Amino acid sequence: MTSQTLREARTYEEASEKFIKKEDRPDFHLSTRTGWLNDPNGFSYYKGEYHMFYQYHPYDSHWGPMHWGHAVSKDLLHWRYLPAALAPDEFYDRDGCFSGSAVELPDGRQLLMYTGVVKERQKNGGFSEVQTQCLAVGDGLDYEKYENNPVLDEKDLPPGSSRFDFRDPKMWKKEDGTYCCVIGSRPADGSGQILLYTSEDGFHWSFQKILASNNNRFGKMWECPDFFMLDGKAVLLTSPQDMLPQGFEYHNGNGTLCLIGDFDEETDTFTEQHNQSIDYGIDFYAPQTILTPDGRRVMIGWMQNWDTCGGHVQENLWFGQMSLPREIFIKNGRLYQKPIRELYDMRSGKVEYQSVLVSDTVNLEGMKGRKADIELSIWPEDEKNVYHKFSVRFAQNAQYQTSVSFRPKESVLKIDRKFSGSRRAVIHQRRSKVNHENGRLKLRLILDQYSVEIFVNDGEQVMTATMYTEREADGISFCADGEVRMDVVKYDLV
Ligand code: DQQ
């Protein structure tokens, strides 16, 4: 039975989306149907289509009581909205249906697990949010909340763990037909841990063990975990809150973390070997992955970040979009990412230049656009006298520009959206160390109206940023301090 709260959300979103013009949205990145979107939820392949649910506040372009929005796609690039799937309408989730995941049950129904949130009055008069894990079962369109919700609560936490920070279950089905899930939690040391739970049938869950402990190394609470095997290694993704910077690897505030190691299935033991950021740009958080029917591990993140999304304009009817789907793999012990290969099918209008000398500002005929796939290779004109700096400016007109620049002597790549229309004093630049051989570097930039995703050295690193300037700012130019040779090819993405 659809609750009144959900019916109202569904009626509202249908009416409200009509006021948002198609051309005011990104084209092949999923954006919110209306209002606000954050984390990807329930990313799954079900009944022949990809399903993406998302943290959703339909009534406002700011975060509010969390619903689950819903969209489906055949290729992860063209999305069709479905009615909102969940609303905060039960005693155990009345203050929000927070992030979660989806699996298919043996009888063909889809099972969602999400975090139910209830505000509880504290002795000091303030409120804290009690978080439990809840289920809903559906057919890909309508979902019925489980009568025995919540299925995991404070009784299922290891001693000392907080009942106020227990969220974001990511489930998967094992080959033997049983289920596992990882959940973010806060132990007594105030930082983060990832808990592992198991279930025979997807409905009855029990605590297995602490899969990974932060021990105050990477920020505090660990949100939105995902755990899977990839190229023979075990990979744990999570998004830590309250990070302190570490060199160029991690920045202050909400960040992303990828732990790579080994997993012993007999004892459910994860042994960490390597840590890194998932994305080195400004706007990426809370990614979730899926195994596609043809065996690819594909990751999509929220293409914003809590610390930097305060700059958007109040009057907008929508705010929040997902990143590109990225195929991920392990190479040299690191996480690599590439835009999903289906993007090649969207390429048209090739513009190519080879061995262009860039020593000042260079504008090339046909090099423009806000929905573009640009591949660049650069090297120094004189190997013995390497250039100081090379930049690509895009989303550019007389007033605005966003840029990526590379300083080979410091091995630093910088994304800069300071001149991209923001009227808020939030972070607009971020730097990352990158690998290069004497100034030789490869970049692939994907632009889709209001975002850029920069894939460095065939996916060794990615830097993501949004820029909400007018679409007419579509210039692309190149400039250098010193002498750079450049091969560049650009396709429109349509
Ligand atoms: N967003 C959700 C939480 C999650 C956080 C609330 C991460 O479930 O921990 O909207 O962005």
Residues whose N, C-alpha, C, O or C-beta is under 5 A from the ligand:
A	BS01	DQQ	D39 Q55 M66 F98 S99 R167 D168 E223 C224 A286
